[in-house]
Amino acid sequence: MTTVRQITQELLRHHDMRVIFGNPGSTELPFLAELPEDFTYVLALNEATATAMADGYAQATGRPALVNLHTAVGLGNAMGSLVNAAGARSPVVALAGQQVRAALPTPALLVNRHPAALAQGAVKHTAEPARPEDTPEVFGQAILRAGQAPAGPVCVSVPMDDWERPVDATADGFPLKPRTGAAVPDPAALAALAAELAEAGAPALIAGPEMDTQAGYDATVALAERLNAPVWLPAFTSRAGFPSTHIAARGPLPSSAAGVREALAGHDLVLALGAPVFTYYQWTGGPGTAPGTRLAHITSDPEEAARAVTGTSWLGSPVAAAQTLDRLLAGAGTRPRAVTASRPLADGAKEPGSDGGRSEEASRAATSPAADGGLTDTEIFTVLAKVLAEEAIIVNETPHQLPAYWQSAAGSRPGSFYFTGGGGLGFGLAGAVGVQLARPQRPVVAVVGDGSVQYTLQALWTAARYRVPLTVLVLDNGGYEILKSWGRTLGAGPLPGVDLPGIDIMGLATGYGVTARRARTTDELTALLSDAVASPEPRLIHVPLAS
């Protein structure tokens, strides 16, 4: 007779989920016992770090990834990372341990008294099987739910004595089910929208994270070129849904209603593909678009559609919708128009044959240190663009330096950019470990701040332990600069808790087994970065920022 553990292992093989991230506790040991040789357990030093690693891995592979958590306390530690995973629509499958079933009604240690409620605010589905023999089916359903559009994290709590229980693997309902495909929007609605786009005098596109696939890039580029439409990204986007080096790219939208209205003014029809409408940070109020601007919205997420502040939303795959719209426009005789730069290009977008949008001043600035011995963010990202190959991936968790990234270092290939999905720090370093494990043939650089790196600093140990060839750039401005900037925007007075003096980042990295060096000039950064991305082991580069 097959055990629950054995059938669950077959289920994980079926879904190609043989990498397990975790930090084990006593309630997880029966699940991990006798782990087959074709499985890999990636040890993190706490659950927040393990979950962020699984998040990065899931996003980079495009399929569900498993993180094993230690009952209620481990799930609690992981909650911030699950919130980020939810924001990025990352199919993380959290498997939480639980006390034995006989102990659940008692005051026994490690009983998770509310397993569904604890995770509910951060995941799209939670469950605990009613009987041991239900575990494979409940777990299998959770995996399918994680990957179904809109993708997102799920959580299943399993009592520790379930794993050795026998189950009939030949019974009907054995949960080796195929993943389901994406839904297509209503054909009549797409036909009507195609006609509106053909008639629009000044259409524009917004490409959200759902478009960050090769098919999504191809479809959005084709649509943009057919319509001569500029393409924006959402503010604080977790992924880049359009190649930033394309002449139609305009970069991220502003993060205020007033800024969005100004950016989209003059466009009579705006099509948002897999993007929130809109991501505000500074609340200014007012309508979402200017008079004369209509917005159409296609998303796989019913909640995103319901929360849209303006326009008409349709549910379905935005990639399939873009492909269909381009075919309909082609069939109606709408030929690709020459894409022009009559509207301002996104920072870093190229004219054909250009140097990538860098000014002569920026190029000159990249050759010498700032007056105070630190580097500017533009200098740093200009060096990144110079050194990194086209296939490189940047996991960015420097919110204050994002404009410099889009200006100087944004990529042209799908899957080249990752940012925290829920706005919380901690994804950057640990998520980059997961991305590098998922994409071993592409160099991955984590660009994090001296504040954000502290949230999942233990990920350095995992990178060293498993020889993950990750390059980590720590941009050090001595505090939480984005909070200082936000305080100035709010007109707030002096703020406590925004400075971080006295942290030896290089010493901490060395303590975890990672080689660390400091770069104070662009020449030093160029040399260290070139060496780091070629190394088979993780490297950390500490970069003091100019004040």
BALUM-14660 format. One record per residue (C-alpha): residue in three letters; chain; x, y, z. Coordinates in pm, 1 decimal. Layout:
N
    r  c        px        py        pz
  ala  A         X         Y         Z
...
This chain:
547
    r  c        px        py        pz
  met  A       0.0       0.0       0.0
  thr  A     129.5     346.6     -91.2
  thr  A     164.8     609.0     181.0
  val  A      35.1     964.8     167.4
  arg  A     395.3    1084.8     149.5
  gln  A     478.5     862.9    -148.6
  ile  A     174.4     964.5    -349.5
  thr  A     244.4    1330.0    -270.5
  gln  A     597.3    1286.0    -401.4
  glu  A     452.7    1147.9    -725.1
  leu  A     225.0    1448.1    -739.5
  leu  A     522.2    1682.4    -704.1
  arg  A     707.8    1497.0    -979.7
  his  A     403.4    1527.0   -1205.1
  his  A     406.3    1905.0   -1165.7
  asp  A     788.7    1928.6   -1189.2
  met  A     813.1    2056.5    -832.2
  arg  A    1117.3    1865.0    -712.2
  val  A    1292.0    2163.8    -556.4
  ile  A    1175.3    2225.4    -199.1
  phe  A    1261.8    2545.2     -13.4
  gly  A    1234.3    2545.4     362.8
  asn  A    1363.1    2565.9     715.4
  pro  A    1255.7    2241.5     882.9
  gly  A    1081.6    2204.2    1214.6
  ser  A     962.0    1900.9    1405.4
  thr  A     618.7    1895.4    1240.8
  glu  A     781.6    1879.6     894.9
  leu  A    1017.3    1589.8     958.9
  pro  A     774.2    1309.3     858.2
  phe  A     718.4    1478.0     520.8
  leu  A    1092.4    1521.3     460.1
  ala  A    1194.4    1175.1     579.4
  glu  A    1358.0     957.0     314.1
  leu  A    1346.5    1235.6      55.7
  pro  A    1409.5    1072.2    -284.7
  glu  A    1736.6    1143.2    -465.0
  asp  A    1562.7    1324.7    -751.0
  phe  A    1441.7    1593.9    -506.7
  thr  A    1650.7    1890.2    -391.8
  tyr  A    1598.6    2052.1     -53.0
  val  A    1719.8    2413.0     -42.6
  leu  A    1780.1    2511.8     318.3
  ala  A    1716.2    2869.2     422.9
  leu  A    1776.9    3003.0     771.5
  asn  A    1424.3    3129.9     829.6
  glu  A    1084.0    3096.1     667.1
  ala  A    1062.3    3451.2     530.1
  thr  A    1382.6    3389.4     336.9
  ala  A    1273.5    3044.2     218.8
  thr  A     940.9    3178.7      93.8
  ala  A    1102.8    3468.0     -93.9
  met  A    1337.9    3218.8    -258.2
  ala  A    1040.7    3007.4    -364.8
  asp  A     874.4    3324.2    -494.7
  gly  A    1170.7    3409.2    -716.4
  tyr  A    1196.5    3048.6    -834.8
  ala  A     826.2    3027.9    -918.7
  gln  A     828.9    3353.6   -1112.8
  ala  A    1141.3    3263.9   -1307.8
  thr  A    1023.4    2912.9   -1399.9
  gly  A     660.7    3009.8   -1454.7
  arg  A     534.7    2713.2   -1258.2
  pro  A     438.5    2642.6    -893.4
  ala  A     723.0    2617.1    -641.7
  leu  A     707.2    2449.7    -300.0
  val  A     806.8    2600.7      33.0
  asn  A     780.4    2388.9     348.4
  leu  A     689.8    2587.7     662.4
  his  A     691.9    2504.9    1031.6
  thr  A     330.9    2501.5    1154.3
  ala  A     179.3    2833.0    1276.9
  val  A     501.7    3005.7    1379.8
  gly  A     677.5    2931.1    1050.5
  leu  A     373.8    3039.2     854.1
  gly  A     369.6    3358.4    1057.0
  asn  A     734.5    3421.8     975.4
  ala  A     657.6    3372.5     606.8
  met  A     356.2    3602.7     586.2
  gly  A     539.4    3911.8     459.9
  ser  A     698.1    3708.8     181.2
  leu  A     360.9    3557.0      92.3
  val  A     215.3    3909.0      64.2
  asn  A     491.3    3995.5    -182.9
  ala  A     427.1    3671.3    -372.7
  ala  A      57.8    3754.1    -395.1
  gly  A     138.2    4098.5    -531.8
  ala  A     359.7    3943.0    -797.9
  arg  A     104.3    3669.3    -874.8
  ser  A     367.8    3412.3    -797.6
  pro  A     245.7    3049.4    -772.7
  val  A     410.0    2965.8    -441.4
  val  A     271.1    2654.3    -273.7
  ala  A     319.7    2677.8     102.2
  leu  A     301.3    2340.1     277.3
  ala  A     272.9    2403.7     649.8
  gly  A     325.3    2135.3     909.5
  gln  A      73.8    2065.7    1185.0
  gln  A      63.2    1866.8    1508.3
  val  A     -71.9    1510.3    1499.8
  arg  A    -449.0    1491.7    1463.0
  ala  A    -509.6    1357.2    1813.9
  ala  A    -340.1    1665.1    1960.7
  leu  A    -539.6    1926.2    1768.4
  pro  A    -817.2    1969.3    2031.2
  thr  A    -563.2    1992.9    2315.9
  pro  A    -321.6    2265.3    2438.1
  ala  A     -32.8    2071.7    2281.4
  leu  A     269.2    2266.3    2162.3
  leu  A     284.9    2352.3    1789.5
  val  A     -86.5    2318.2    1720.3
  asn  A    -188.2    2562.3    1448.2
  arg  A    -535.8    2642.3    1578.5
  his  A    -650.0    2843.0    1276.8
  pro  A    -448.3    2719.3     978.4
  ala  A    -682.6    2859.3     714.9
  ala  A    -744.1    3194.2     883.3
  leu  A    -376.4    3262.3     953.2
  ala  A    -277.9    3250.6     585.9
  gln  A    -601.3    3382.4     439.5
  gly  A    -500.1    3745.2     406.6
  ala  A    -201.6    3663.9     186.9
  val  A    -299.3    3366.6     -30.6
  lys  A    -568.3    3285.3    -284.4
  his  A    -656.5    2946.8    -130.6
  thr  A    -605.2    2769.6     201.6
  ala  A    -695.3    2418.9     312.1
  glu  A    -636.7    2147.3     570.0
  pro  A    -751.8    1796.4     471.8
  ala  A   -1035.8    1657.8     680.3
  arg  A    -891.4    1304.0     665.5
  pro  A    -536.6    1174.4     605.2
  glu  A    -643.5    1001.9     283.3
  asp  A    -770.8    1334.8     148.9
  thr  A    -425.1    1493.9     166.8
  pro  A    -305.7    1411.5    -188.6
  glu  A    -629.1    1536.4    -345.7
  val  A    -639.1    1855.8    -136.7
  phe  A    -271.9    1921.9    -204.5
  gly  A    -313.3    1850.9    -575.9
  gln  A    -602.2    2095.0    -597.7
  ala  A    -391.9    2359.8    -425.7
  ile  A    -111.8    2318.7    -680.2
  leu  A    -358.8    2361.7    -965.9
  arg  A    -512.7    2667.8    -800.7
  ala  A    -168.8    2826.5    -754.3
  gly  A     -95.9    2807.4   -1126.8
  gln  A    -440.1    2896.0   -1257.8
  ala  A    -482.4    3254.8   -1373.8
  pro  A    -451.4    3475.0   -1191.2
  ala  A    -160.9    3280.9   -1040.7
  gly  A     -81.2    3330.5    -676.1
  pro  A      29.9    3166.0    -352.8
  val  A    -170.7    2896.3    -175.9
  cys  A    -130.5    2727.4     160.8
  val  A    -206.8    2373.2     278.1
  ser  A    -169.5    2260.9     640.3
  val  A    -107.3    1888.6     689.9
  pro  A     -94.0    1708.2    1028.4
  met  A     241.0    1538.0    1071.2
  asp  A      96.9    1190.1    1123.8
  asp  A     -82.0    1195.2     787.4
  trp  A     231.5    1125.5     586.6
  glu  A     275.2     762.2     692.5
  arg  A     -91.9     673.3     647.5
  pro  A    -170.7     427.6     366.6
  val  A    -375.4     542.9      68.1
  asp  A    -503.5     358.0    -237.2
  ala  A    -309.7     500.3    -530.9
  thr  A    -528.1     314.1    -780.8
  ala  A    -851.6     475.4    -666.8
  asp  A   -1042.2     708.3    -897.0
  gly  A    -951.7    1070.1    -845.6
  phe  A    -576.8    1018.6    -807.7
  pro  A    -477.8    1382.8    -842.7
  leu  A    -234.0    1373.2   -1137.9
  lys  A    -436.4    1628.7   -1330.5
  pro  A    -304.4    1851.9   -1608.7
  arg  A    -275.9    2223.7   -1560.8
  thr  A    -551.8    2422.6   -1724.9
  gly  A    -489.7    2682.6   -1993.8
  ala  A    -563.4    3052.4   -1987.4
  ala  A    -913.2    3176.2   -2064.1
  val  A    -967.5    3387.6   -2375.7
  pro  A   -1170.7    3710.5   -2352.2
  asp  A   -1509.2    3729.2   -2520.6
  pro  A   -1456.0    3726.4   -2901.8
  ala  A   -1731.8    3981.1   -2962.4
  ala  A   -1577.3    4220.1   -2711.5
  leu  A   -1234.5    4183.2   -2874.2
  ala  A   -1381.2    4245.0   -3219.3
  ala  A   -1545.0    4564.6   -3095.6
  leu  A   -1224.7    4672.5   -2922.6
  ala  A   -1020.3    4607.6   -3237.7
  ala  A   -1255.3    4833.7   -3431.6
  glu  A   -1215.1    5106.9   -3169.5
  leu  A    -835.7    5075.8   -3181.4
  ala  A    -839.0    5100.7   -3560.8
  glu  A   -1037.8    5422.9   -3537.4
  ala  A    -836.5    5575.0   -3251.5
  gly  A    -633.5    5877.6   -3343.8
  ala  A    -375.6    5846.2   -3066.6
  pro  A    -390.5    5505.1   -2896.3
  ala  A    -156.9    5401.7   -2614.6
  leu  A     -78.1    5075.9   -2435.3
  ile  A       6.2    4979.9   -2076.3
  ala  A     185.9    4645.2   -2047.8
  gly  A     163.1    4479.2   -1706.3
  pro  A     356.7    4192.2   -1549.1
  glu  A     137.5    3930.4   -1717.4
  met  A     295.5    4028.5   -2049.9
  asp  A     646.3    3934.4   -1930.5
  thr  A     682.6    3626.1   -2149.8
  gln  A     820.5    3585.9   -2500.6
  ala  A     467.1    3549.7   -2633.9
  gly  A     362.0    3858.6   -2439.4
  tyr  A     655.1    4064.8   -2570.0
  asp  A     591.8    3954.7   -2928.5
  ala  A     221.1    4035.0   -2907.5
  thr  A     263.5    4374.6   -2743.3
  val  A     543.3    4480.7   -2978.5
  ala  A     332.3    4380.7   -3279.2
  leu  A      31.8    4570.7   -3145.8
  ala  A     237.0    4879.2   -3057.3
  glu  A     397.3    4888.8   -3400.1
  arg  A      68.3    4834.4   -3581.2
  leu  A     -92.6    5121.8   -3392.3
  asn  A     215.8    5345.8   -3358.1
  ala  A     128.2    5341.8   -2988.2
  pro  A     358.5    5431.4   -2700.1
  val  A     379.2    5168.4   -2428.1
  trp  A     394.8    5235.6   -2055.0
  leu  A     453.8    4999.0   -1764.6
  pro  A     265.4    5021.8   -1433.7
  ala  A     427.8    5218.8   -1155.1
  phe  A     637.4    4996.2    -925.4
  thr  A     577.0    4703.5   -1159.8
  ser  A     703.2    4366.3   -1036.5
  arg  A     796.8    4261.0   -1392.0
  ala  A     866.0    4441.3   -1719.2
  gly  A     588.3    4361.8   -1966.7
  phe  A     754.0    4532.5   -2264.1
  pro  A    1115.2    4559.3   -2388.6
  ser  A    1251.0    4881.3   -2245.4
  thr  A    1491.9    4932.5   -2536.5
  his  A    1210.0    4944.6   -2793.3
  ile  A    1144.8    5287.0   -2940.3
  ala  A     780.4    5273.3   -2824.3
  ala  A     877.8    5221.5   -2458.1
  arg  A     793.3    5504.8   -2220.3
  gly  A     892.1    5341.4   -1890.3
  pro  A     672.8    5321.8   -1579.7
  leu  A     375.0    5547.4   -1528.7
  pro  A     380.7    5796.0   -1240.8
  ser  A     247.0    5671.6    -909.1
  ser  A     -14.2    5943.7    -854.3
  ala  A    -349.8    6004.6   -1018.3
  ala  A    -243.0    6350.2   -1128.8
  gly  A      75.1    6210.6   -1281.0
  val  A    -109.8    5933.5   -1465.6
  arg  A    -361.9    6181.9   -1606.2
  glu  A     -81.4    6402.3   -1732.9
  ala  A     112.8    6111.6   -1884.6
  leu  A    -188.2    5974.0   -2073.1
  ala  A    -337.5    6308.4   -2172.2
  gly  A    -380.1    6343.9   -2548.0
  his  A    -447.1    5973.8   -2602.0
  asp  A    -808.2    5901.5   -2697.3
  leu  A    -790.2    5527.7   -2623.2
  val  A    -561.0    5353.4   -2375.1
  leu  A    -544.5    4972.8   -2362.5
  ala  A    -413.2    4823.4   -2035.7
  leu  A    -295.0    4464.1   -2078.9
  gly  A    -247.5    4264.0   -1757.8
  ala  A    -181.4    4583.7   -1562.3
  pro  A    -345.6    4738.9   -1256.0
  val  A    -548.2    5054.1   -1323.7
  phe  A    -363.6    5219.5   -1153.9
  thr  A     -82.8    5169.2    -899.2
  tyr  A     -91.5    5482.4    -682.8
  tyr  A     154.9    5560.7    -406.0
  gln  A     103.1    5930.5    -348.6
  trp  A    -272.9    5980.8    -321.6
  thr  A    -375.0    6296.6    -504.8
  gly  A    -736.7    6202.6    -583.5
  gly  A    -925.6    6302.5    -892.3
  pro  A   -1029.1    6102.9   -1200.3
  gly  A    -806.4    5828.2   -1335.4
  thr  A    -776.2    5977.2   -1683.8
  ala  A    -812.0    6319.3   -1841.6
  pro  A   -1127.3    6421.9   -2033.1
  gly  A   -1124.4    6267.7   -2379.1
  thr  A    -921.7    5962.4   -2274.1
  arg  A   -1105.2    5629.6   -2263.2
  leu  A    -949.0    5319.0   -2110.9
  ala  A    -999.4    4952.6   -2195.3
  his  A    -860.9    4695.2   -1954.3
  ile  A    -790.5    4324.0   -2008.3
  thr  A    -679.2    4119.3   -1709.7
  ser  A    -697.0    3761.8   -1586.0
  asp  A    -769.8    3884.4   -1233.3
  pro  A   -1134.7    3954.8   -1136.0
  glu  A   -1024.0    4155.2    -832.4
  glu  A    -792.6    4370.4   -1041.9
  ala  A   -1081.9    4434.5   -1278.4
  ala  A   -1312.8    4527.0    -990.0
  arg  A   -1058.4    4765.2    -835.9
  ala  A    -984.0    4952.8   -1159.3
  val  A   -1041.4    5323.2   -1097.9
  thr  A   -1160.6    5392.2   -1452.1
  gly  A   -1243.7    5229.3   -1784.9
  thr  A   -1407.9    4905.6   -1891.3
  ser  A   -1251.6    4572.8   -1793.8
  trp  A   -1269.7    4234.7   -1963.0
  leu  A   -1151.9    3909.7   -1805.4
  gly  A    -917.2    3677.6   -1987.7
  ser  A    -556.9    3625.7   -2085.6
  pro  A    -405.8    3961.5   -2185.0
  val  A    -144.6    3781.7   -2395.6
  ala  A    -411.1    3593.9   -2592.8
  ala  A    -610.2    3916.7   -2620.2
  ala  A    -314.4    4109.6   -2762.4
  gln  A    -247.2    3834.1   -3014.5
  thr  A    -612.4    3828.1   -3119.8
  leu  A    -637.3    4205.3   -3146.0
  asp  A    -331.9    4220.2   -3371.8
  arg  A    -479.0    3950.8   -3599.0
  leu  A    -812.7    4130.5   -3614.0
  leu  A    -645.1    4460.2   -3695.8
  ala  A    -432.8    4294.5   -3964.1
  gly  A    -740.1    4127.7   -4109.4
  ala  A    -918.7    4461.6   -4123.9
  gly  A    -631.7    4611.2   -4321.8
  thr  A    -461.4    4805.6   -4040.7
  arg  A     -98.9    4793.9   -4145.1
  pro  A     188.7    4854.8   -3905.6
  arg  A     272.0    5221.6   -3882.5
  ala  A     623.0    5354.9   -3847.9
  val  A     683.1    5388.5   -3475.3
  thr  A     809.3    5736.0   -3404.4
  ala  A     957.9    5915.0   -3109.4
  ser  A     736.9    6219.4   -3153.1
  arg  A     623.7    6165.1   -2797.2
  pro  A     901.6    6154.8   -2534.5
  leu  A    1083.2    5823.7   -2526.8
  ala  A    1116.4    5630.2   -2203.8
  asp  A    1448.2    5693.3   -2037.6
  gly  A    1687.2    5438.2   -2181.4
  ala  A    1480.0    5358.5   -2495.4
  lys  A    1677.9    5342.4   -2817.1
  glu  A    1644.3    5507.3   -3150.3
  pro  A    1779.9    5257.1   -3405.3
  gly  A    2158.7    5279.2   -3398.5
  ser  A    2169.9    5485.1   -3080.0
  asp  A    2380.7    5425.5   -2769.2
  gly  A    2081.9    5315.1   -2560.8
  gly  A    1960.4    5658.8   -2461.7
  arg  A    2255.7    5766.0   -2248.5
  ser  A    2351.9    6128.9   -2276.2
  glu  A    2709.0    6242.0   -2327.4
  glu  A    2694.1    6395.8   -1979.8
  ala  A    2591.3    6061.1   -1828.0
  ser  A    2867.3    5881.6   -2016.2
  arg  A    3126.3    6131.3   -1891.9
  ala  A    2990.6    6107.1   -1537.1
  ala  A    3034.5    5730.3   -1545.4
  thr  A    3410.2    5760.2   -1578.5
  ser  A    3489.0    5934.9   -1252.3
  pro  A    3385.3    5916.8    -886.3
  ala  A    3145.4    6164.6    -729.6
  ala  A    3301.3    6444.9    -532.6
  asp  A    3231.8    6284.9    -194.2
  gly  A    3380.6    5946.7    -287.4
  gly  A    3053.0    5766.0    -347.5
  leu  A    2881.0    5679.9    -675.1
  thr  A    2553.0    5815.9    -805.1
  asp  A    2273.4    5577.5    -891.8
  thr  A    2301.3    5674.7   -1259.9
  glu  A    2672.5    5591.4   -1259.1
  ile  A    2602.5    5251.4   -1103.7
  phe  A    2330.4    5149.5   -1347.7
  thr  A    2531.2    5281.0   -1642.4
  val  A    2812.8    5045.7   -1539.4
  leu  A    2561.8    4761.8   -1508.5
  ala  A    2436.9    4827.1   -1861.3
  lys  A    2795.0    4834.2   -1988.7
  val  A    2912.4    4514.2   -1818.6
  leu  A    2608.5    4287.4   -1824.3
  ala  A    2519.8    4076.4   -2125.4
  glu  A    2176.7    4103.9   -2283.9
  glu  A    2059.9    3784.2   -2115.0
  ala  A    2138.0    3913.3   -1764.7
  ile  A    1862.7    3937.5   -1503.8
  ile  A    1836.1    4217.5   -1249.6
  val  A    1638.9    4166.5    -928.8
  asn  A    1595.9    4520.7    -802.8
  glu  A    1496.9    4618.4    -450.2
  thr  A    1615.0    4978.6    -444.2
  pro  A    1287.7    5172.3    -467.8
  his  A    1455.7    5510.8    -445.8
  gln  A    1692.8    5427.1    -732.3
  leu  A    1431.9    5278.4    -970.0
  pro  A    1430.3    5583.2   -1202.8
  ala  A    1803.6    5541.3   -1262.6
  tyr  A    1750.8    5173.5   -1343.3
  trp  A    1486.6    5249.8   -1606.4
  gln  A    1701.7    5527.6   -1746.3
  ser  A    2024.2    5334.4   -1781.9
  ala  A    2000.9    4958.5   -1735.1
  ala  A    1654.7    4827.6   -1824.4
  gly  A    1663.9    4514.3   -2040.5
  ser  A    1513.8    4398.0   -2367.3
  arg  A    1444.8    4030.1   -2298.7
  pro  A    1151.4    3875.8   -2111.2
  gly  A    1224.5    3774.4   -1753.5
  ser  A    1501.9    4029.9   -1712.9
  phe  A    1355.3    4235.7   -1427.2
  tyr  A    1200.8    4146.5   -1091.1
  phe  A    1083.1    4378.6    -815.0
  thr  A     897.6    4320.9    -489.0
  gly  A     534.9    4244.3    -571.0
  gly  A     368.5    4364.2    -254.1
  gly  A     579.9    4668.6    -180.2
  gly  A     749.3    4503.0     117.5
  leu  A    1124.3    4474.3     151.0
  gly  A    1286.6    4132.9     175.7
  phe  A    1217.3    3983.8    -166.0
  gly  A    1523.5    4124.0    -340.8
  leu  A    1814.9    3920.9    -204.5
  ala  A    1632.9    3595.3    -129.0
  gly  A    1419.7    3617.8    -443.7
  ala  A    1735.8    3660.1    -649.0
  val  A    1871.4    3332.6    -507.6
  gly  A    1553.0    3161.7    -628.0
  val  A    1573.5    3328.4    -969.5
  gln  A    1936.8    3222.6   -1013.7
  leu  A    1854.9    2863.3    -915.8
  ala  A    1575.2    2864.8   -1171.5
  arg  A    1783.8    3025.8   -1445.9
  pro  A    2139.1    2890.1   -1401.6
  gln  A    2239.4    2983.2   -1758.2
  arg  A    2158.1    3353.4   -1714.5
  pro  A    2366.7    3581.1   -1489.7
  val  A    2157.3    3727.0   -1207.9
  val  A    2241.6    4046.9   -1022.5
  ala  A    2054.8    4145.8    -707.0
  val  A    2058.7    4522.3    -660.4
  val  A    1951.0    4595.9    -304.9
  gly  A    1980.3    4878.4     -57.0
  asp  A    2165.6    4875.3     272.0
  gly  A    1824.8    4870.5     441.5
  ser  A    1647.4    4611.0     229.9
  val  A    1937.4    4365.1     236.2
  gln  A    1892.3    4320.2     611.5
  tyr  A    1544.8    4168.3     576.1
  thr  A    1663.2    3839.4     425.3
  leu  A    2038.0    3869.3     477.8
  gln  A    2053.2    3499.3     568.6
  ala  A    2000.6    3421.1     199.3
  leu  A    2372.4    3483.3     158.1
  trp  A    2440.8    3166.8     356.7
  thr  A    2215.9    2964.7     125.4
  ala  A    2385.8    3114.4    -181.0
  ala  A    2726.8    3019.6     -41.6
  arg  A    2613.9    2675.2      77.1
  tyr  A    2470.3    2576.4    -262.7
  arg  A    2728.3    2771.5    -468.0
  val  A    2465.0    2985.9    -632.8
  pro  A    2661.7    3218.0    -867.1
  leu  A    2464.9    3527.5    -771.4
  thr  A    2610.7    3877.5    -778.5
  val  A    2481.5    4111.3    -507.2
  leu  A    2520.6    4487.9    -530.9
  val  A    2443.4    4668.3    -206.2
  leu  A    2382.6    5039.3    -263.0
  asp  A    2457.4    5204.4      68.7
  asn  A    2312.4    5546.8     149.1
  gly  A    2313.1    5490.5     523.5
  gly  A    1939.2    5460.8     572.2
  tyr  A    1591.4    5435.5     425.7
  glu  A    1623.4    5709.2     165.2
  ile  A    1282.3    5645.5      13.0
  leu  A    1123.5    5718.9     351.8
  lys  A    1318.5    6040.5     381.2
  ser  A    1202.1    6140.6      34.6
  trp  A     843.4    6047.6     115.1
  gly  A     865.6    6248.0     436.7
  arg  A     970.0    6552.3     236.3
  thr  A     676.5    6495.8       1.0
  leu  A     439.1    6484.7     298.2
  gly  A     597.9    6793.0     450.8
  ala  A     680.4    6595.4     764.3
  gly  A     938.6    6718.0    1011.7
  pro  A    1238.6    6518.3    1137.7
  leu  A    1166.2    6143.9    1136.2
  pro  A    1299.2    5873.1    1370.0
  gly  A    1422.0    5536.9    1251.8
  val  A    1533.8    5627.9     899.8
  asp  A    1912.7    5615.8     948.8
  leu  A    2120.0    5295.9     960.7
  pro  A    2469.0    5380.5    1087.4
  gly  A    2736.0    5132.0    1186.6
  ile  A    2638.3    4823.2     984.2
  asp  A    2935.3    4627.2     850.9
  ile  A    2773.4    4481.8     540.5
  met  A    3095.6    4335.3     406.5
  gly  A    3168.8    4173.8     740.8
  leu  A    2821.2    4021.4     753.4
  ala  A    2860.7    3881.0     402.3
  thr  A    3199.4    3733.7     487.8
  gly  A    3050.0    3574.2     798.1
  tyr  A    2797.2    3392.7     578.7
  gly  A    3073.0    3268.7     347.2
  val  A    3035.9    3518.4      61.7
  thr  A    3336.1    3708.4     -78.1
  ala  A    3274.6    4083.0     -42.1
  arg  A    3448.7    4381.3    -198.8
  arg  A    3388.3    4756.7    -205.7
  ala  A    3367.7    4980.2    -513.2
  arg  A    3409.0    5356.9    -479.2
  thr  A    3472.0    5445.3    -844.8
  thr  A    3317.6    5336.9   -1171.5
  asp  A    3646.1    5172.1   -1271.8
  glu  A    3646.0    4967.2    -952.1
  leu  A    3280.8    4875.9    -999.2
  thr  A    3338.5    4774.7   -1361.1
  ala  A    3626.0    4545.2   -1265.7
  leu  A    3452.2    4391.3    -964.6
  leu  A    3124.5    4340.2   -1149.7
  ser  A    3296.1    4178.8   -1448.5
  asp  A    3475.6    3940.0   -1213.9
  ala  A    3163.4    3865.7   -1008.7
  val  A    2933.5    3771.0   -1297.1
  ala  A    3200.7    3532.0   -1425.8
  ser  A    3246.8    3366.2   -1086.9
  pro  A    3094.7    3023.4   -1012.9
  glu  A    3023.8    3136.8    -656.6
  pro  A    2827.8    3425.3    -503.6
  arg  A    2995.5    3763.6    -470.8
  leu  A    2886.4    4081.5    -292.6
  ile  A    2990.9    4432.7    -396.8
  his  A    2934.7    4711.6    -147.7
  val  A    2881.4    5046.5    -320.4
  pro  A    2867.1    5362.4    -107.5
  leu  A    2628.8    5613.4    -265.0
  ala  A    2706.5    5977.0    -318.4
  ser  A    2518.0    6192.8     -70.4
